[in-house]
Amino acid sequence: MLVDTHAHLNDEKFADDRAEVIARAVQQGVTRIINMEDTMESSAAVVRLTGEFDGLYAGVGIHPEEARPMTAADDDQLAAWAAMDRVVAIGEIGLDYYWEKDSTKRELQKQIFIRQLDLARQLHLPVCIHDRDAHGDLLAILKREAGGLRGVLHCYSGSWEMAQELLKLGWYLGIDGPLTFKNAARLPEMIKRLPLERILVETDCPYMAPVPMRGKRNEPAFVSYVARRAAELRCESFERFSAATTENACCLYGLE
C-alpha cells in the first residue's frame, strides 16, 4: 500500500474524470490521498471532497503565493475544519521567494506563515510546508516558531545540510516526481542518506509527473513511480519502502 501525501484533486484538470483518477490510484495500491490546498476557497472544496470519496483526506490553509492579511474569521473557519475527522493538517503553508520578489509581500508571507504555525499548534495538527527559494528564512522561522509542531517539508528542494537540521527538529521530508528526472542533481544522493522513518512520498498532482509519465497530467497512481525509484536508489525492496513510508504517513497524519 502507498499513501499519496500531497495532491490537488480539486484542480480543474481533474474536473471531468476525478472519480476515475481515484479508482486508478486504488488499483495501483494507493489507498489514501491527502489533498493540500492554497486558499480558503480551495480548502473548502477539498473538505467537501472528503465526504464524496473514501480514502481522501484534507489539508487546509493559505499558500504563500496566495498570501493576504488573515482575519479572525479565517482562524475560526480553519478551526472548524480542523474539528472534522478527515481534515488532518494545516497546509500547504510556507514561503515562496521564487515568484515573489517584493520585500513587503515577502514579509506578509512570513506573517501568515507564523500565524498558521501557531494555529496548527493550538489545533494539535501537523503542518505541510511549501519552501521555494526561501530556505534560510524558512529554517529560521521553524527553529524560532515551530516548537511543539510536527510536519513535512513538501517536495523537498533544500541542501543536505538543511535536511540534517530539519531531521534534528523531527521533521519529515516529502519526495516527488523530480527524484525521477534526469536532471535531479542532488536529490538521488540525498534519498540514499535520509533515514527511512522520515520519508514521505507524494505526487503534487497534477504537477511534476514522474518518469515515465513526465509531460502528462500527474495523478495519485503515479506515486508508485516515485516510490520505486527511491527504493532502487536505496537498494531496498519496493515493498519495504512502501510499507515504511505508509507507516510514516499514518504516524504524522493520524491515519488509520
N, C-alpha and C positions, 0 to 999 in steps of 0.2 A: 504494500500500500504506500501511497505517497500523498502528501498534502501540498497543494499549491498555496504558499503562504502570502502571495501578493498578486492579485488580479484586479481587473477593472471590467467586470462583466456587464456593468450598466452602460458601458461605452456604446455609442450609436453604431459602431461597427458590428455589434452583436444583436442589433435590433431585430433582424429578420430570422435568426436561427439560434437564439440563446439556448433554448431547450435542447437542441441537437448538439450544441457545443458542450453542454454539461453532460449529456449522455455519452459523448465520445470520451470525455475525461474519465467517467466511471468505468468505461470499457478498458481504459488503459491503467486502471488501478488507482486513479486519483479520487480518493473517497471524500475528501473535504477541500473546500476552496475558501480562502479568505479574501473578500473584496475590500480594498482600501480606497478611500475617497479623498477628494481635494477641496470640496466646498460644502457648505451646509446643505445646499440643494441636492448635490450628488450623494451626500451621506444619507439623506432621507430616501433616495432611490435605492441604495444598496440595503438599507434596513428593510424596505419593502420586499426586496428580492429574497431575503432570508425566510420570509413567510411563504414564498412561492415554490421554492426548491429545497429538497433535502440536501444536507451536506454543505450548504452555503452559510458563511459567517461574514460579519461586517466589522470594518474599522471605520471610525467616524472622526472628522476633524477638518482643519483648514490647511491646505498645502501652501508652502511658501510662495509659489507662483501666483496664488490667489490671495495673497496677504491683504488684509484690510483691518481696520480697528475692530476688535471684538467687543461685544456688549454683554451685559448680564443675561440678556435673553439667549445669547449663544451658549453661555455657560449652562443655563438651565436646560436648554434643549439637548446639549451633549450629555448632561447628567441623566436626563430622561431616557435617552437612547441607551446609555450605559447600564441601565437597570434591566434591559431586555436580555433574554437568555443567549441570543446568538450575536450580540454585539460584544466583541472580545478585545478591542483595542482602541486607543486613540491614534489615528493615523490616516493618511500619512502626513506627518508634520516635519518641520526641519528648516533647512536653509538651502537656497539655490542662488549662487552668485554667477552662474553661467549666463542666465538670461537677464538677471537684474544687476545693473552697474551703478544705479543711483544710490548714493550713500544713505539718504533719508529713507528710501524704501527698503534698503537692507536693514536699517535699524528697526523698521516696522516688522520685518520678518523675524528678527531676534525677539522682539517684544511678544509677538503672538506665539512663537515657539516656546518661550519660557512660560507664558500663561497656560498653554496647553499641557506642558510638562507638569505644572503644579496641579492642574485639573485632573490629569491622569493619576497623580499621587492620591488626591482626595477620593477619587472614584475606584481606587485599587485596580486599575487596569494597566497592562503593559502598553508600550508605545512602539509605533513603526516609524522610523526616521528616514527622511529623504535628505541626502547630502550631496550637493553637486558644486564642486569648485569652492567649497566653504569649509574645508577640513579643519583649519586652525580654529576658527571661531566656533564651529560646532563642537569640537572636542572640549574647548574651554568651557562652553556652556554646560555640557554634560557633566564635567568634573565639578562645576560650581552649583548647578541647579537640579541635577537628576538623582540626588541621594535618595535611596529607598525605592527607586524605579527599576523596572526590568524592560528590556525591549530588544529591537533588532535594528541594525543599520542596513536598510533595504538596498539591494543592488550595490553591494559594497565596491567602492572605487578608490579607496584611500591606500596608503602605503602599508607595508608590513609593520613598520614602527607604530603607526596609528592603530593598526589591528591589535598589536600587543597591549597597548594602553586600554583599548576597549575590552579586551578579554579580561584584563585585571579588574575592570569595573563590572564584570559579569554579563556583558552584552553578547548577543548573537550577531552573526553576520549572514546576510542573505546573498545567495549566489543565483545568477540569472543566465540568460542566453549568451551574453558576451563571453562567458567562460569557453564557449564552443567556437568562437570566431578565430580565424587565422591570425588576426592582429590583437589577440587577447593580452599580449605583453606580459605583465607581471602576475595576472590572475592565476594561470596554471601553476606557477611555482608556489603561490600563496595557498592555494587549496590543498597542496600537499602538506603544508605545515600547520594548518588550522586544526585545533582539537575537534574531533568528530562530534562531541557533545555540544558544540557551539555553532554548528552549521544549519542553516535552513535553505531549502530550495524553493524557487519561485519563478514565475514567468513574467510578471509585469505586463501581461497581455492587455490589449492587443499589440503591444510594442515589443521590439527586440526578439523576434522569433529566433530560436537556436538553430544551428546547423543540424540537420539538413533542410530545415524549413525556413531558413533565412530568406527574407524578402516577401514572405507570405504573412498573412494576419496571424499573430500569435494566439494561442489558446491554451487553457489549462492542461490538456492532454499532452502538450509538448514539454511539460516539466520533466518528463521521463528522460528526454534527451540531455537535459542539464544534469540530472542525477547520474546517468550512465557515464557521461564524460568525467564528472567529478570522481566517481568510483574508479574509473580507469586510471586517472591521474594518481590516485591514492593507492593503487594496487589493492583495492578492496573489491569484494563482490558487490554487484548491484543490489542484491537482496540485503546484505548487511548495511550498506549505506542508506538504502531506502528506509529500512526499519529504524535506524538511528535518527535520521532527520525527521521522520514521522513522530518519533518519541519526543524529539526536541520541540516540534511544533505543538504537540499536545501539552507539554510541560509549560511552555511560555504562554500559550493562549487558553489553557484550561479546557482543551477539547477532550471529549470522551475517548 
